[in-house]
Amino acid sequence: MKEAMLYEKLDEKKVRCSLCAHRCIINDGKRGICSTRENRDGTLYSLVYGKVISMHIDPIEKKPLFHFLPGSTSFSLTTVGCNFHCAHCQNFEISQYPKEHEGDIPGQFVTPEAIVEAASRDGCESISYTYTEPTIFFEFAYDCARLAHEKGIKNVFVSNGYTSPEATRLIAPYLDGNNIDLKGNEDFYKNICGAKLEPVKETIRLMKKLGVWVEVTTLIIPDHNDSEKDLRDIAGFIKSVDPFIPWHVTQFYPTYKLIDKPRTSVKTLRRARDIGFETGLHYVYEGNVPGEGGENTYCPHCKELLIKRFGFSIIEKKMKDGRCSKCNTEIKGIWK
């Protein structure tokens, strides 16, 4: 246990957590929506600090981040818990674990020093706080990120974007990249995730403003967020922030509580990608359909193929110093 950051004490031993946009008011002896922060006698504690449930070395492309040190590996970790309860969660075994196991918080205790040492030893150029929502283990991610920053290792969030502005501003000096889900419209967030849309948009805007490299992912679910209007609204919002933000339109497969819909068709993904380009985005990628061609990076000016991918692997790379090898156009991103 560690005393939480970003909360205020209220009357009657209640507290208000300001870590995420839910801003839970938590009574003494109770937990917030994430099930990982508990009020004990008027003091809020993180129950997941250092209690790592999963650690892996992943290609950075798996996050997915395509314009962030492509071809590098990222030391990836998470604790249990989440501040969403998405019906289609692909990692529900860990994200919903406390809620489905009477509040239990499993995990192996690991220090921030050990995380950074392992990342360095294994040749990882970044640490990714991923698999479930990193905001819910913010204190641990923050300590790891500061230490990694000192050692020259970059930090990445893979996030639902519900981080509060206060937490965003606190982590931004140590955060280099953030892939943020933009899942759908207001009804989608309410009915499928138990959240609201606007705070996610606010986080995307603020992360970008604070200098964090942002990429956006939309998992396209048949009959839920695949309409022409939904896709154009998402693409239009991304363009309004920065048309150079990469947008990943990704194939859904049935899982958890959302098993009544089929996998997203390649045709739908292709249409979403076209919509992105028609809207004015410069980089749009298809996800979870390796070999279809929509995962390659092209120069937005001359259309030269610059990075050829198959799944999470880079087959060919023809960029030089972050520029198109043919016409010298700058390709936005963080490059080696």
N, C-alpha and C positions, 0 to 999 in steps of 0.2 A: 504493500500500500504506500501511496505517496500523496501528500496533500495536492489537490488539484490546482491548476492555474485557472485564471479567468472565471471567477465566480464572486458573488457578493453575499454577505450574510444579511438575512432579513429577520423580522420579528418571529418569536415563537420557535426559534431554532430552525427556521426554514432557510434555504439558500436559493439563489437564482444562478444557474450556470449560463455563462455566455460564450461557451466554446463553439457551439454551432447555432444555426438559425432557429432551432426549436426553442432555445432559451428556457429550458425547463425550470419550473419552480419545484423544488424537491423538499418534501417534509423530512423531519428527523427519522432516520432509520429506513428511508426509501432510496430508490435509485432513479436516475433519469431514463429517458426513452432508450438510450443506448445500452442500458443495463450494466454499464461498466464504471459508473461514477455514483458514489453512495454518500449520502449525508449521515454523518455520525456525530450526534450531539452538536449540530450546528456548524460542523466543518466538513467540507466536501473533499472526498478522496478519490483518486484514480485507483481502481482495483486491478488494472492490467499493466501497470508500470513494470517493464522488463519481463513480463510473462508471455514469452513468444511461443506461439502455437505452430508457426510454420516459417522455415527459412530455406531459401533455394537460391541458386545462381541462375539467372534468366538472361536470355538475350534482351536487350533494351527494346527491340521490336515487339516483344510480347506485351508491353504495357498498355496499348501500343504507342510508342514514340518513334516516328520515322525521320524526324528532323533533329534528332538529339543524339549525337555521338553514335551514328549508325554502325552496326557491326560490333559494338562493345557489349560487355556483360554487366549486369547490375545485381548486386547482392540484395535479395528481396525478402521482406519479412512482414509479419503481422501478428496481432493478438486476436483473441476472439471478440465478437461484439460488432454492432453497427447501429447508426442512428436512423437508418431506413429499415423497412421490412419488405423489400421488393419481392413480388410474387414470382419473379423469374430469376432470382439470384442464383448465379452459377457456383457460388461458394457458400451456400446457405448453411452447410455443416459447421462452419466456423463463425459466419456473420451472425447467425441466429442462435448460436450455442447457449449463451446464458439464459435467453428467454425460453428455450425449450428444455433446459436441464436445471430448473429451479434455482437459477442464479449462479450456478457453478462457473468458476473462472479457472479453467485448466491452462497449463503452459509451463515451459521450462524457463527458469529465471536466467536472464542474460543481461549483462551490463552494457551500457553504451560503448564503453571502451572495448569490450569483446566483439561487439558488432563491427566497429570500425576496423579493428585489428584483422578480423576475418575477411572483410571486404578488401583490405589492402593486401593481405597474404594471398588471396585468390585472384588478384589482378583485376578486380572489378573497378571500373571507372566511376561508378555511381552506387548509391544505396537507394533502393525503392521501398517506399512504405505503401503497401499494396495488398491485394487479395481481398481485403475488406476495407472499410473506410478508415484511413489513417487519422482523421480528426479525433476519433474516439480514444486513440492512444497518444494524444498530442504531446503530453509531457515527455514521454519516452522518445517519440520521434524528434521532438525539439532538442533534447539533450544529445541524441545521436547525430542530428544534423549539424549542430554547432561544432561538435568534435570532428565530424567528417570534413566540414568546411575548413577547419584549421589544418587538416592533413591533405588538402587538395583533392578530396573526393567529392563529387557532386551529389546532390540530393534530389529525389524525385517523389512526388505524390502521385498516386493513381486514385482519384477522388470522385465522390458524388457531388462535390461542389457546395456542400452545405456548411462549410467552414464559416464562422462568423467573421465580419470585417476585422474585429480585434485580433482574432487568432491568425487571420491572413497576414495582417501587418506585422505580427510578431514573428512568424515563420519565414516571411518573404526574404529577409536578408540572407538566409541560409538555404533557400530553396531555389534550385536551378530550373527544374521542369515540373510541369503538372499536366497530366492527362485528365481532363474533367468530363464526366458524362453529362450530356445534355439530352435527357431521355425522351422528352415529348412535351405535350401541352399541359396546361394546368390540371385538367381532368386526369391525365395520365399520372401526374405526380400524386394527386390526391388518392386515386383509386388503386394504383399499382404499388406505390412507394410509401405512402403515408407521409407526404411532404408537400412543399409548395415550389413552384417554378421560379419565382422572382429572385429568391436568395441565391439560386444557382447562377443565374445570369449576373447577379451582382458580383459573385466570386470570380467569374470569368473576366469581367471587366477589371476588377481590382487587381487580380493576379497579373494581368497583362500590363496594367498601369504601373505596377510595382517592379516590373522588369523580369518577371518569371516567364520562361518559355512555356507557352500554353498550346496544347493540342486538344481537340474535342472529339469525343466518341459518341455516336448514337447507335445503340443496338436496335435494329429495326424489327419490330414484332408485327406480324400480319394482323390486320384489323385493329391494332392498338395505336400505332404511331407511324403508319406507312402511307397515309393519304398524301396527295399532292400538296395540300395546304400545310400539313404538319411539316413536311420536308422543306418546303419553301420558307416557312416561318423560321425553322432552325437555321437554315443556310443564310437567310437574311439577317438574323441576329448575329451570327458569327461574322458576317461581312461588316456589319455596323461597328463591331469592335475592332476588327483587323482582317482584311481579306486574305492576308498571308497566314492566318491560323490554319493548320492542317485539320481537315475534318475526316474522321474515320466512320464510314457507314458499314455496320458490321452485321453479319448473319446471326440471327437468333436460332437457338435450338431448344426444344421443349425441356423444361427442368423445374424442379421444386413444385410450386403450386400452379404453374402455368404450363400445363401439359396438353391443353386442348387445341393448341395452334401448331401448325407445321413449321419446319425450318423456313427461313426467309429464302425466297427464290433468288437466283443470280440475276434474273431479269429485274426484280425489284431493286436490288442493290445497284445494278447498272443505271436504272432510272434515277435513283437517289444521287448517284455520282454525277450524272448529267445535270441534274437540278443544281447541284453545288456549283458546277462550272458555269451554268447559265446565269446563276445569281451573281457571279463575280468572284467566287473563291478561286485561289490559284492552285491549291493542293487538296485533292479529294481522293480518298483511298477506300477500297473495298476490303473488308476484314472477314476472316474465317473461311475464305474461299481461295486457297492457294492455287496458283497456276492460271487464274482467270485473267491476269494482266492488270487488274485494278489496284494492285499493291505496289506498282512501280512508280518511281518519281521521274517526272518529265519537267523540262524547262518550261515555265509558263510563257516564255517569249518565243522561242524557236521550236519548241516541242521535242527537242532532243531527249532521248532516253538517257537518264543520268544514273539512276540506281535501279537495277533489276533485282527483284526479290522473288523468292518462293517461300511462302509462309514467313517464318522468322529468320530465314537465311538470306544473306546478300549474295547474289550470283555474280553481279558485275557492278562496278562503281566507276563512273567516268568524270566525277566532279573534281575540281582543283581549287583549293583554298576557299571553299564555299561558293564557288561560281560555276556556271555552265561551261563545260569544256569546249563548246562550239562557239557560243556567242558572248560569253563572259558575263551574262546576266547574273546578278547576285541571287542565290537561292537562300531564302530566309531559314534560319535554324541555328543550332549549336553544333559545330563541326570540329573534327579533329584537325 
